[in-house]
């Protein structure tokens, strides 16, 4: 077992999340109805991964929702509203950059820039341009459960770089990240249009490129439809579907993803969430994987600190990494809201099991973290 707590900067963040009171809103208004707001979060986590033979433990920034800082500007302009958003990750030692062979922390790079986004909104909808979310971003992750802070359809945030270990004790070249995905859309330098809301329904379309990567000249385009409503009796329901295409620059063909998710939250505190997706890759000759996901959760006011959420989920994937492979993952988590310091503390267990004709040990991860927002 290896224990490394030398990342003092992240340790300091963890201490801060439990010692700093909730920050006042950093919002500055002008005389014409506009405002500028500063915001951010820190999300350190103690992560322990067992590959069936060895256990590695680190204190890292959790890639589930990485530490970041941002600025929002909003200014009314007649019947329109102009907005600008600038946001970047902090480049702290990250849970996606370690495995049994050690760590390879990149620090801050331009790929940590999340948003440089201009938008104009009115009765016609919303036009956006710049670095920001594609239309399919979030379409596989519609989730009304509070425990979704730690437990959601993307199952490998904390151990994606870890290699599966064969039952003979030898490390394979297949990582947990290779064996599962929810195909959710990302952020690109794009143009995007969102329709107005029509009785809970909305749609979006986007076209862009990955301008932050010097090695990616591919073209991306997608569209999505979403629905969100609260029905009589307080039943909340939300759903999304999306179709996304990656048009490769250096080879002939495309990669096409079809994804969707839905979630319902009942007044009792119970929630049910499901997601599914498939990929059709006509460019590389790779396998065409698919998945489905389900979660049941409950939330309630059990302690005076704030809301408590618990949940258990299951992921089933096919044909990841190669044809005929089978991926199973399940997890259980509890998330506790601490209102006085604007923090979500969480404890999660995640189990991954992968087969492709070769026998591998299961990969297990324990995660103890706290996300403090300001």
N, C-alpha and C positions, 0 to 999 in steps of 0.2 A: 504494500500500500504506500502510495506517495502522497504526502501532504505538503502543499506549498501555499503559504499565506504571506509571501513576500511582496505581493502587490499592494503596497502601503496606501497608494492613492485610492484604490477601490475599498480598502478597509476603512479609510477615513470617511468615504461616502456612506458605508454601512452604518458607521457610528453616527453620522449626521442624520440619517433617516430615523434614528431612534432618539435623538437628542434635540433636534431643532424643531421649534414650534411651527405650526402652519404659517407659511409666509403670506403677507398681505398681497392682494392682487396687484401686480405690476402693470397697471393700466393707466394711460395718460390720455385724457380727452381734450379736444379742441372746442372752439366756440361754434363750429358748424356741424356738429353731430358725429364727427369722426373721432377715431382713437387709435393709439398705438399700444400694443400689449406685448410684454415679454413673458415667456413661459419656458418650461423645461421639466425634465425629470431625471432622477438617478435610479438605477435598477440593479444594484449589486446582488449577487447570489452565491451561496456556498453550494457547489455542485460536486457530487461524488458519482463516478461512473465505474461500474463493474462489468468487465467483458467476459466473465466466466472464469478467469484465472487471476487477473490483476485488477486492483482498484486504484483509480486516480482521483484526487480531490483537489479542487482549486477554488479560490474566491475570485470571481470574474464578473464582468458586466454581462447581464443576461440578454442574449440576442433575441429572446422572445419579444422584448420591447426595450431596445437599447437606450442607454442614457443619451440625452439630447438637450439642445437649447434652441429656442426659436423666437421669432418676432412676427406679429400680425399687425397689419395696418388696414383699417377700414375707413372709407370716406364716402358718404352719400354724395351723389352727383345728379341732381334733379330726381327723376323717378328711378334712377339706377344706383347701384352700389359698386364702387371700385374697391378691390382688395388686393393686398400684396402679402405674401407669406415667404419668409426666409427661415429655413430650419436645417440644422446639421447634427449628426451624431458627434459624440465627443472623442471617438477613437480610443476609448479605454480598452484594456485587455479583455477580449471578448470570448464568449462561450463557443463561438463557431471556429475559433482559431487554436484548438488544442486537441490532442489525442494521445494514444499510448506512446508515441514517439517523441512527445514533448510539445512545446508551444512555438507558434510562429506569429507573434503579434505584430500587426502592420502599423499600429499607431494611426494617427489621423491621415486620411488620404482624401482626394476629391470625391471618391465614391461614397464617402460618408455624408455628402451633401444630399439632403432628402427633398427639400423644396426650395426653389427660386421661382415662385409661381405668381403670375399676374392674372386677375380675373375681373370680369364685368358682369354684373347680375341685374336682371330686370324682369318684367313681366313675360319676356320672351324666353327666359331660361338663364343659363350661365355659360359664358365663353371663357375658357382658360388657356393660357399659353405659358410655357416655361417648364422647368423641372417640377414634376409632380405626379400624382397618381394617374395611371391609365384607367380606362373605364372598368376594367375587370379587377382592379385592385380592391380586395375585400369581398369579392363575389363568392369565394369558397369559405368565407369566415364570418358569415352572418351568425350572430350569437348573442342572445339576450340574457344569458346566465351571468351572474356575478363571478362565478368561479372561472369564467372564460378569461379572466385576467391571467391565469396560469395554465389553463387546460382547454385547448381548442384544437381545431382540425389539423393544424400543422404540428406534427408530433416530435420533431427532432431539433428544437431550438438549442437545447443544452448539450447535445452530444453528437451533432451531425458529422463531425470530423473523425469520430472513432471507428476503427476498423473492426469488423466482425472477426472473432477468433474461432478457428476450426476446433472441433472436438478433439483433434490431435494436438492442440496447444499452439498451432502456428497461426500467425495473423494472416488474414486474407488481404486482398487489395480492394475489397468492397466496404464502403463506409455506410454508417446508418443513414447519412444523407443521400447516398446512392439508392437506397432501398425504399424510400418513401417520399412523397410530396403531396400537397393538395392542389398544385398547379395554379395557385392564386396569382393574380396579376401583380405587377410591380410598379415602380415609378420610372418614368422616362422623361426626356426632353420632348414635349409633345404639345399638340393643340388638342383641345377637348371641348365638347359641347354637352351640357346637361339640360334636359327638358325641364319645364316647370313641373310641379307636383300635380297629378290628376287623381284625386280621390285615393291618395296613398301610393299611386304608381308613378314611377319616373324612369327615364332612360338616359343613357350616356353613350357617346362614341368618341374614340380618340385615335390619334395617329402620331407616331414619334420614333425616335431613335435613342440609343443608349450613349448619349454624348459624353458621359462621365468615364466611359471605358475606352481606352485607346485600341483595344483588341476586338471591339464589337462594332461592326459596320452594318449590322442587320437592321431591317425595318420592322416595326411593330404596329399593329392596328387591332382594335377590338371594339365590341359594343356590349352593353349590359342593360338589363332591366331589373328594377328593384321594386319591392312593395313593402310598406310599413304601415301598420294601423293598430289602434286599440279599440277593441270591440266592447259591447255592452257587458257589464260585469267586471271590466278591468282586465280582460284577456288581451295580452300583447302578442302580435305576430309580425314577423319580418322574414323576407325571402329575397334571394338574388339569383340570377342566372347570367352567364356571360359566355361569349365566344371570342377567343383571342388567337391571333395569327402572328407567328414570327417568320418573316420572309428572309431566308439566309442570303447573305451577300456573296459568299465564296463558294457555295455549292448550289446545285439546282434542287429546288424543292422548298417545302414549308413545314413548320411545326404548328399544328392546330390543337388548341385546348378547348374543351367544353366543360364548364364547371357550374355548380349550383349549390346553394345551401339554404336552410330554413330553420327558424327557431321560434318556439312559442313559450311565453312566460305566463303562468297562471297566477291568479291572486293568492293562492295558497302558498306560493314560493317555489313550487316545482317548475322546472323548465325541461324542455326536450329540444335537442338540436341535432340536425343531420346535415351531411354534406356528401357530395359525390362528384367525380370528374373522370375524364378520359383524355388521352393524348394520342394524336395521329401524326407521326413524324415521317414525312415522305422524302426527307433530305438525306439523312445519315444512314438509313437502313437499320436504325436502332429499333428496339422493341417498342410496342405501343402500350404503355402501362395504363392502369385505371385503379380507382380506389372508391371505397365508401367509408363513411364515418358516422358514428352515433354517440350521443352523450345524454345522460340524465343527471340533473342537478337539483339542488335545493338551496334556498337562501332564506335567512330569517334574522331577526334582531335578538340574538341569544345573549349578548353581553352588552354592557353600557358603552364600550369603546366605539361600536359601530356594527354594520352589517357583517354577517358570517355566511360564506358560501361553501358548499361541498359538492363534489361531483365525481362521476366515474365515466370513462369513455372507452371506445373501442374503434380501432382502425384496421381495415382489411385492404391490402393492395395486391395487385397481380402484375406480373411481367415487368417489374422494375429491374433495371440493370441488364436483364436478359430475358428472353422468352421462357415462360414456364416457371419463373420464380414466384415465390409467395411470401408476402410480408404481413405479419400480424403485430399489432401494438395495442397496449391498453395502459391506462393510467388512472390514478386517483389523486385528488388534490383537495386542500382546504385553503380558502383565502379569507383573511380577517381584515376588515376595514378598521383603521385607527383614525377617527375623524379629527382628533386634536392635533395631529401632525400631518394630516392629508396623505396618509400612507396606506398602501395595500401590502400586508405581509402574507406570505404564502409558503406552503409546504406541499411538495408534489413527489410522487413516485411514478416512473415511466418504465415500461418493459417493452423491448423490441425483440422480435423473433423473425429470422429470415432464413429461407430455404431456396436453393436453386439446383438441387441435385447433390449438393455437398452439405454435410452436417456442420452447423455452426452453433456455438454457445449463444445463449440469450445475452442481450445487452441491457443492463439495468441502470437507471439513473435516479438519484435522490437530489432534490433541489429545495434549498431553504433560502428565501429571498425576501426583499422588501422594495417596493417601488414608491418612491417619494416624489410627489409632483408639486410644482409651484407655478 
